[in-house]
Amino acid sequence: MAAAGFRRVEILADSPHAELCSGRPEDYSHLPELLRSLGLEVCNVNANTVRCMSGTGADDFFAFRPSLDDPDPRRRRERLRYCRRAVRLAALLGSPLVTVCSGPPAKGLSRHESISILHDTLGELIDYADEHGVRVALEYEPGLVVGDAATALSLIRYHRLLSLNLDVGHAAVAGEDVFEVIDTFAGRIANVHLEDIKGREHVHLPPGEGDLDLEGIIRALDEAGFEGTVVFELYSCADRPAQALAAAAAFARRMEEG
């Protein structure tokens, strides 16, 4: 990534990056020097998934369990402890941000009840992160309890220190106008995940392979005063990493050149 011209990276607080179930944040104390030697900074620690806790599963959302809105208090506390470790990892790596999300809808629990639980857990995490000089950003994803911009907005308006990690592909899959979402959250967007999307299929594609006006989205972010980092999130391209990296780097160069 450094050789391709990128200067900021996002670290996943999960396999295959920094697995924090058996590991501790301190186990990654060698990373700051390595990153400096490569000319890289960490812009965000992504704590959305916990595969080391959830194991394997047949549905699309197993990696999000247990969640911060889990109906089981014990499991919910386990996830909160994991997110706190992600906060400490962010502080260790000099990242200003940790991103979290909700979980999938739980059987026997209404959406309103899940949101109420999430409010409380987020409040605890935000306070903990603030003590460590780290901000919390919430990412919404279709299929989860917080699956659209409107639900995310209600939480962000309530929690003064909570911001948005905007995944433009998630907005598209949810059937939203990405430009309207940017306007709505102007001043509260801390980090952006960028990928192309074909139709409303939730597959993260390199720039140019989908239908999104990615250049227009970058311009809209600039006009909205966005000062964070735009991160290419192309995990769907794990079978062709070199091609995806090249496409992302070429797009980034075009945008920098104006």
N, C-alpha and C positions, 0 to 999 in steps of 0.2 A: 504494500500500500504506500509506504514512504517513497519507494522507487517510482511509483506511478504518479507522484506529485501531491498526494494527500498529506495534510498536516494535522488532522484531528481524527480520532477514532472513538468508537463507542465500544465499551467492554460489556459483554453479556455476563451477568452474575449467575451463571448456570453453565452446564456442559455445552459446548466444548471449551469455553473460555475459563471462567473462574467459578468453579463449583464450590459452594459454601456450605454443603451439608456436612461432609467430613473435614473439609478444609476451613481454615480461619482466614480473615482478611490479612493477617500478618504473614501468612504463607506466601503472599504475593509482594512482599516488600522489595523484591529484586526488580519489579517491573518499572518503577519510576526511572531508574537509571537506564534501563534498556530503552524505554520510550524516548528519553532525552537523547540518547546516542543516535536514535533514528530520526530525531527532529519531530517527534509526534507528541501531541497532547491528548488527554482523555477528556472528551466533552460530556460524556454521559455514561453512567453505569445502568444498564438495562436489567431490571429485576422483575420482568413480566412473567417469566416462566421458572418452574422449579422441577425440572425433570429428575433431579437427584432425589426428590421427595415423592414425586408422583409415579415414578417408574414408567412402564409402558401402558398404552391403552388403545382401544379401538376407535374411540371417537376423536373428533378434531380438537377437543379442548382439554385432554387429560393433563397436558403439561402445565396448565394453569392451576391445578389442584395440589394441595389445599390453597384456598384463596383468602384474601383479606376480608371477604364477606362470607366465609364458610359458616354454615349453620352450626357446626360443631365447635364449641368454644376452645377445646383443646387444640384442634387442628388449626383454628384461626390464630391462636397464639404462636403455634409453630411457624406459621407463615410470617407473622409479624416479626418474630425473632430472626428469621432468615432475611427479611427486608432490612432489619437493623444492621445485620452483618454487611449487607450491600451498602448501606450508608457509610459504615466504617471503611469499607473498601474504597468507596468514592473519595472519602477524606484522605486516605493513604495515597491514592493516585492523583490527587489534585483535581478531581472532577467536581464541577460545581453542582452536579445534578444526579439524581437517581430517578429513574422512571419505573412506575408501577401501573398495574391495571386491576380491574375487578376479576372475579371468576365467572364461570358459566352459571346459568340459573340453577338453583338447587331445588330438588323435589321437596314439595311440602312447604316451600317458603315463597311468599309473594315477592314481586320485584320491589315493592315499597319496603318490605321488611329487610330485604338484602341491602338496599341503599341505606337504610337506617343503620344497619350493622357496619357498613363500609364507612359511613360518616365517622363513627366512633374510632374505628381502627386507623383510618387515615389521620385523624386528629392526633392520635398517639405518635404515629410515625412522623408526621410533620414536625411535631415538637422535638422529637429525638433528633431528626435531621438538622433542625435549626441549631441545636446545641453543638453539632459537629460542623457547622458552617456549610451545610449542604441543603439544596432545595429539592423538593419533591415535585415531580411532574406526573400527571395522570394521562394515560393513553387509553382511548376508547377503541373497541374492536367489535365489529358485528358478530353477534352470537354470544357475547358476554353480557353480564348484567348492565355494565356501562358500555353500550354498544353503538351510541350515536352522539352527535355533538350536543343535542339538547340536554341529555342526561349528564354529560361531562360538565356542561356549563353550570348546571344547578349545584354541582359539588364545588366547582372552582369559585363560584360567587360566594359560597358559604365559607370556604377556607381561604383566608386572606393570603397565606403563603403558598398555596397550591397553584401550580401552573399547568399548562397543557403540553404534552408531547403529541404534536400533530402528525399522524400518519396519513399522508394525502391519499394513499391507496385505500385505507379504511373508510375515509369519507366517500370516496367514489363507490366502493362496494356497498355502502349504506344508502346509496342513491342521493347523496348530498351534493350541493354545488360547492366545490372546494374553495372557490373565490369568496363565497358568502361566509363560509366557515372561517376563513382567514380574517375577514372584516369583523366578524362577531367576536373573535378571541384576540383581536389586536391589543398588544400590550401584555398579554398573558400567555403567549406561546414561548416556551423556553427552548424547545428542541423540535426538529422536524425529521421525520422519516420519509424519504423520497424513493419512489419506485414507479414504474409504469404499470397500468392496469388495462386489461382488455375486457371491454364490456363491464360487467359487475362480478367477474370471476376473481376470487381471492387468490391470485397467484402473482407474486412480486416479480415483475419483469424489468430488464434493463431499459434505460431510456430509448425510446424509438420503437419499442416492440408492442406498445399498447396504444390507448386512445387519449391519454391525458395530455393536456397542454403544459408540459413541465416547465418550459421556458416562461410561459405566462404566469405560472404558479410562483416561480422564483421572483419575477418582477413584482407580483402582488405582495409577496412577503417583504420585499424591500420597501415598497410603498407603505406597508403597515408598520414600518419601523422595527421589523424583526432583527434582533442582534445576536441570536443564538447560532447554532450550527445546523446545517442541512446534512443529514446522514443518509447515504444510500443503504437501504435495507433490502438486500437481494438474496435472502436465505433460500428462496425457491430455486436459485441457480447454483446450488451446491454441486451439481454434476458438470458445471461449466464455469468454474470460478475465474479463470483467466479471461474468458470472453466477457463475462459480466463486469470484471474490473476494468477492462479496456473501454467498454462502452460507457461506464460511469465516469472514468477519467476524461474521456473525450468530451462528454457533455459538460463536465465541470470546467474544462478549458474553454469551451465555447462561451459559457456564461461569464467567465472571468474576462474574456476578451471583449465582451460587450456586444 
